Amino acid sequence: MTDDMTPRAAALSFALGAIFFLITATTFASLGVILPAMIGEFNWTWGTAGLGFTMLAFLTGVFSPIAATSLEQLGPRLHYALGGGVIVTGYALMGAVTNVAVYLFAASLLGAGFALLANVPGTYLVGRATPLRWRNLVIGAYLAAGGAGGVVGPLIANAHLSAGGDWRHYWFASALAAGGGAAAIIGLVEKRLTAAEKAAQTPSDEETQSGAWAPRAAMMTPAFIIISVALTIAYFCGVTVSTWSVAHLQQAGLAPAFAVAMFSLYSGLNAGARAAGGVLVRHVDAKKLLTIALLANVIGMTALAFAKSPPAAIVFAVFDGFAFGMALFATTALLIDYFGLKNSPALLGGANLAATIAMLGPTIAGQTADRWGGFAPIFIIYAGAALIAAILVAFMPKPAAAPAAKAAFS
C-alpha cells in the first residue's frame, strides 16, 4: 500500500476543501452581515429576516441524510452537479429577491445546497482520496477549511458593503464562485476508484471489521446514539454562542470592540481545532479527544456565563472555540473509526439530522434572556449538558462487528 496521494486525489481534496470554505463563508457566515442591507431595502422586521436563517439551518439538517443517499445513488459526479445546481440557484434567487417568499425559498435552497456539497459527501470523498495513514490529518484539514470560511466570510461581506458594493452583487458573485468550485470537483472526481487509489486505500484489519456495519444497524448502537448526542450538544453551544455571545459580553459591561474580538478569537480557534484534531488523533484516541472537547465546553460555557471581566471572556473564547472545532472533528473521526468510511455519509447525515434540533438553541437562549434578564442561566444549563455528554462519551463502549451492509459507494 502506497502512502502517497496521486496528484488528482490531492487536487480533489483541495477543491473539496475550497468549496467547503466558500459556501460556509457565503451562507452561514455572511447572511447576518448582508441582511441589514436587505432589511433596509424591503422594510422587513428582524423576525421576518431571521426566518431565512432558520430555513437555511433547517434545510441543511434535513438534507444531510439526503446527501448520503444522493451520493450513493447518483455517484459523485452527478451528485456534485446536482448540489452545484441547487446552491447556484439559491444564490441567484437571493440576489434577485423581491419579496419574503423568494427570500425564504432562496435561503432554503442554500441550506439544501450546503448539505449536498459540504460536510457529509465531502468527508467521504476526502477520506476516499487519501491514503489510510494520512486520512484523519486530511479530514481535519478539510473540516478546518469550513471553519476558516466562518472566520473570513463576515470580513469579506462587510468589506464589500463598506466599499459601497450592492448586496445583490455579493450573492451573484457567490453563485459564480460556487458554480466554478462545483465544476472543478466534477472534473476531478472519479466515478470509480482508480487502481492507484484502490491500492492507497487498502483497509487495515480493524477498518475491514468496522466497515462490515450496515448504516441502519450502526444507528441503533449505543455508540452512535451517544456520538449524536455529543454532536447535538456541541451544536447547541456553538450556534447559541454565534448568535448571542457578543450581545451577552456587552451586557456584562465589556466594550463592543472587545466582545467582537472575543468572537473572532472563538471562531479562529474553532477552525484551528479541527485541523489540530487531524494531528492529535495520531497520538490520542478520538474518543478521548471528544471527551476533552466536551469538558472544554463545560469550562467555556461556564466562563461565558460569568464573563464580566476580560480574563473570563478570554477563557470562554479559548476553551469554547477549541471545544466546538474539536467536537466536530472527533465525532466525525469516531464514526469513521467505529463504523467504516463507506458508511460515513449515511451516519454523518443521520447525526447531523438529529443535531438539527440544536437550531432551537438561539431561540431558547433568547426566551431565557427575556424571562431572566440575561443569558447566563441557559449557558450554565448548556455547560451541564456538556458535562453529562462528556461522562457518556468517556464510558461509551466500542461497538463490536456487525453484518456487512448491502450497499456500497461506487
Sequence and secondary structure as in RCSB ss.txt:
>XXXX:A:sequence
MTDDMTPRAAALSFALGAIFFLITATTFASLGVILPAMIGEFNWTWGTAGLGFTMLAFLTGVFSPIAATSLEQLG
PRLHYALGGGVIVTGYALMGAVTNVAVYLFAASLLGAGFALLANVPGTYLVGRATPLRWRNLVIGAYLAAGGAGG
VVGPLIANAHLSAGGDWRHYWFASALAAGGGAAAIIGLVEKRLTAAEKAAQTPSDEETQSGAWAPRAAMMTPAFI
IISVALTIAYFCGVTVSTWSVAHLQQAGLAPAFAVAMFSLYSGLNAGARAAGGVLVRHVDAKKLLTIALLANVIG
MTALAFAKSPPAAIVFAVFDGFAFGMALFATTALLIDYFGLKNSPALLGGANLAATIAMLGPTIAGQTADRWGGF
APIFIIYAGAALIAAILVAFMPKPAAAPAAKAAFS
>XXXX:A:secstr
      HHHHHHHHHHHHHHHHHHHHTTTTHHHHHHHHHHHHT  HHHHHHHHHHHHHHHHHHHHHHHHHHHHH 
HHHHHHHHHHHHHHHHHHHHT  SHHHHHHHHHHHHHHHHHHSHHHHHHHHHHHS GGGHHHHHHHHHHHHHHHH
HHHHHHHHHHHHTT  HHHHHHHHHHHHHHHHHHHHHH  SS  HHHHHHT   HHHHHHTT  HHHHHTSHHHH
HHHHHHHHHHHHHHHHHHHHHHHHHHTT  HHHHHHHHHHHHHHHHHHHHHHHHHTTTS HHHHHHHHHHHHHHH
HHHHHT  SHHHHHHHHHHHHHHHHHHHHHHHHHHHHHH STTHHHHHHHHHHHGGGGGGHHHHHHHHHHHHSSS
HHHHHHHHHHHHHHHHHHHT          S    
